[in-house]
Amino acid sequence: MGKRLLSLDILRGITVAGMILVNNGYGESFEMLGHSKWNGMTPCDLVFPFFLFIMGVSTYLSLSKYQFQMSGAVLRKIVKRTVLLFLIGLLINWFDHAIEGDLLCFGHLRIWAVLQRIALCYGIVSVMALLMSHRYIVHTIIGLLVVYALILIFGHGYAEDSTNLLAQVDLRLFGYDHLYHKGAVDPEGLLGTISSVAHTLIGFYCGMRMKKAGSLNEKVIVFFVIGTILVIGGYLLSYGLPLNKRIWSPSYVMVTCGLAALLQGLLMYVIDIKGHRDWCTFFQIFGVNPLFLYASSEFLAIIFGHIGLSAAVFNGIHAVVAAPKWASLCYALYFVLLNFLLGYLLYRKKIYIKL
């Protein structure tokens, strides 16, 4: 494909900075910076799916270096990364309890979270990419989304209560104590992995089409065409299967992947074709160490909350910014900048931590 496309790092960086921003408001936040309570979609609901999309693109580019040939070395690399990401996710969940003195919290440790879903999607899509013909990627995506749609339709998937099959499967397999307790359904639960894998495969397919395209202009067209088809198709599908991040509905997969593809195409045009790069450094710093900075932000948030630093900083901001929602936004921006400084130190030293 030639030299590395900066726009890929920038989209990755935008999503990671966005994930840190929306996760770290303090107190009362603007609705757009909070997840939709059930059906519907807010800007906050875009950041995680954008990350899975760009991870799919990157997975294609990474595995293409091995010509998608299965080998012991490649498989070990995939398994090692999958297990590492899953364990770091579990470590974050454990640390949240341990810092309060509950070191032996394994009987009520939540199993699922963002990094665990990322791990499963990366591992499953990588193995599929090595074992199956890429001619059937689109068929596989459609098949997974159809199967998941049937699960939602016949398993009360849109019921915000314990009758929901997604909740029942997690409850019976893992037990109540190991699940998310702020809603009827664990938003990163097991069955939702089906549509999340399809989501990542869409990114993988876009990476494949981009790699096969000739010029940069043709690559941009690939993202614009696929993005437009997905957004229109997803919104049409939402009339029967509403957009819902909590259950990662098929319409949500299509719309968010479509928007991510459109944004990637726009960034590629602005950055890689037109050469407007002066504004990119901030997001590039997040984009070259994405999962490390996300994980570090989670640990820092837990530590700051435990020692009272979060409250102290917010109260200081609130003394200047009277409106609670604006003060919360200022605190979230402060936290993003704090993690940017950590990333900047790594960037200056050319340290890239691959998780």
Long-range contacts (C-beta under 8 A, 24 or more apart in sequence): 1-61, 1-210, 1-211, 5-268, 5-272, 6-271, 6-272, 6-277, 6-280, 6-284, 7-264, 7-267, 7-268, 7-270, 7-271, 7-272, 8-54, 8-57, 8-58, 8-61, 8-264, 8-287, 9-283, 9-284, 9-287, 9-288, 10-267, 10-271, 10-280, 10-283, 10-284, 10-287, 11-50, 11-54, 11-260, 11-263, 11-264, 11-267, 11-287, 12-51, 12-54, 12-58, 12-286, 12-287, 12-290, 13-282, 13-283, 13-284, 13-285, 13-286, 13-287, 13-288, 13-290, 14-50, 14-263, 14-283, 14-286, 14-287, 15-47, 15-48, 15-50, 15-51, 15-54, 15-290, 16-51, 16-286, 16-287, 16-290, 16-291, 16-293, 16-294, 17-282, 17-283, 17-286, 17-336, 17-340, 18-46, 18-47, 18-50, 19-47, 19-48, 19-51, 19-114, 19-294, 20-293, 20-294, 20-297, 20-335, 20-336, 20-339, 21-47, 21-332, 21-333, 21-335, 21-336, 22-47, 22-332, 23-297, 23-298, 23-301, 24-297, 24-301, 24-331, 24-332, 24-335, 24-336, 25-328, 25-329, 25-331, 25-332, 26-310, 26-311, 26-314, 26-327, 26-328, 26-331, 26-332, 27-314, 27-324, 27-327, 27-328, 28-324, 28-325, 28-328, 29-325, 29-328, 29-329, 29-332, 30-325, 30-328, 30-329, 33-328, 33-329, 33-332, 35-187, 35-245, 35-246, 36-243, 36-244, 36-245, 36-246, 38-160, 38-244, 38-246, 39-158, 39-242, 39-243, 39-244, 40-242, 40-243, 40-244, 41-243, 41-245, 41-252, 41-255, 41-256, 45-245, 45-252, 45-256, 46-256, 46-259, 46-260, 48-114, 48-245, 49-199, 49-245, 49-252, 49-253, 49-256, 49-257, 49-260, 50-256, 50-259, 50-260, 50-263, 51-118, 51-290, 52-117, 52-118, 52-121, 52-196, 52-199, 52-200, 52-203, 53-199, 53-200, 53-202, 53-203, 53-206, 53-256, 53-257, 53-260, 53-261, 53-264, 54-203, 54-260, 54-264, 55-118, 55-121, 55-122, 55-200, 55-203, 56-125, 56-199, 56-200, 56-201, 56-202, 56-203, 56-204, 56-205, 56-206, 56-207, 57-203, 57-204, 57-206, 57-207, 57-210, 57-264, 58-203, 58-207, 59-122, 59-125, 59-126, 59-129, 59-200, 59-203, 59-204, 59-207, 60-129, 60-203, 60-204, 60-205, 60-207, 60-208, 60-211, 61-207, 61-211, 63-126, 63-129, 63-130, 64-211, 68-129, 68-130, 68-134, 69-130, 70-130, 70-131, 74-130, 75-127, 75-130, 78-122, 78-123, 78-126, 78-127, 79-123, 81-119, 81-122, 81-123, 81-354, 81-355, 82-119, 82-120, 82-122, 82-123, 82-126, 83-119, 84-119, 84-355, 85-115, 85-116, 85-118, 85-119, 85-122, 85-291, 85-355, 86-115, 86-116, 86-119, 86-120, 88-115, 88-295, 88-355, 89-113, 89-114, 89-115, 89-116, 89-118, 89-119, 90-116, 92-295, 92-298, 92-299, 92-302, 95-299, 95-302, 96-302, 99-302, 99-303, 99-306, 100-306, 107-177, 108-177, 108-178, 109-178, 110-178, 110-179, 110-180, 111-174, 111-178, 111-179, 112-170, 112-179, 112-180, 112-186, 112-188, 112-189, 112-190, 113-188, 114-188, 114-294, 115-291, 115-294, 115-295, 116-188, 117-188, 117-192, 117-193, 117-196, 118-291, 120-193, 120-196, 120-197, 121-193, 121-196, 121-197, 121-199, 121-200, 122-200, 124-193, 124-197, 124-200, 125-197, 125-200, 125-201, 125-204, 128-197, 128-201, 129-204, 134-208, 137-201, 137-204, 137-205, 137-208, 138-205, 140-198, 140-201, 141-198, 141-201, 141-202, 141-205, 144-194, 144-195, 144-197, 144-198, 144-201, 145-195, 145-198, 145-250, 145-253, 145-254, 147-194, 148-191, 148-194, 148-195, 148-198, 148-250, 149-241, 149-250, 151-191, 151-194, 152-241, 152-247, 152-249, 152-250, 153-241, 157-247, 157-249, 158-242, 158-244, 158-247, 159-184, 160-184, 160-185, 164-247, 165-191, 166-191, 166-192, 166-247, 183-246, 185-246, 185-247, 187-245, 187-246, 187-247, 187-248, 192-247, 192-248, 195-248, 195-249, 195-250, 195-252, 195-253, 196-248, 196-253, 198-250, 198-253, 199-248, 199-253, 199-256, 199-257, 202-230, 202-253, 202-257, 203-257, 203-260, 206-261, 206-264, 216-268, 216-272, 216-273, 217-273, 219-268, 220-265, 220-268, 220-269, 220-273, 221-265, 222-265, 223-261, 223-262, 223-264, 223-265, 223-268, 224-261, 224-262, 224-265, 226-258, 226-261, 227-257, 227-258, 227-259, 227-260, 227-261, 227-262, 227-264, 227-265, 228-258, 228-262, 229-258, 230-254, 230-255, 230-257, 230-258, 230-261, 231-255, 231-258, 231-259, 231-262, 232-258, 233-258, 234-258, 282-340, 284-347, 285-340, 285-343, 285-344, 285-346, 285-347, 286-339, 286-340, 286-343, 288-343, 288-347, 288-352, 289-343, 289-346, 289-347, 289-351, 289-352, 289-353, 291-355, 292-346, 292-353, 292-355, 293-339, 293-342, 293-343, 295-355, 296-339, 296-342, 297-335, 297-339, 300-335, 300-338, 300-339, 301-335
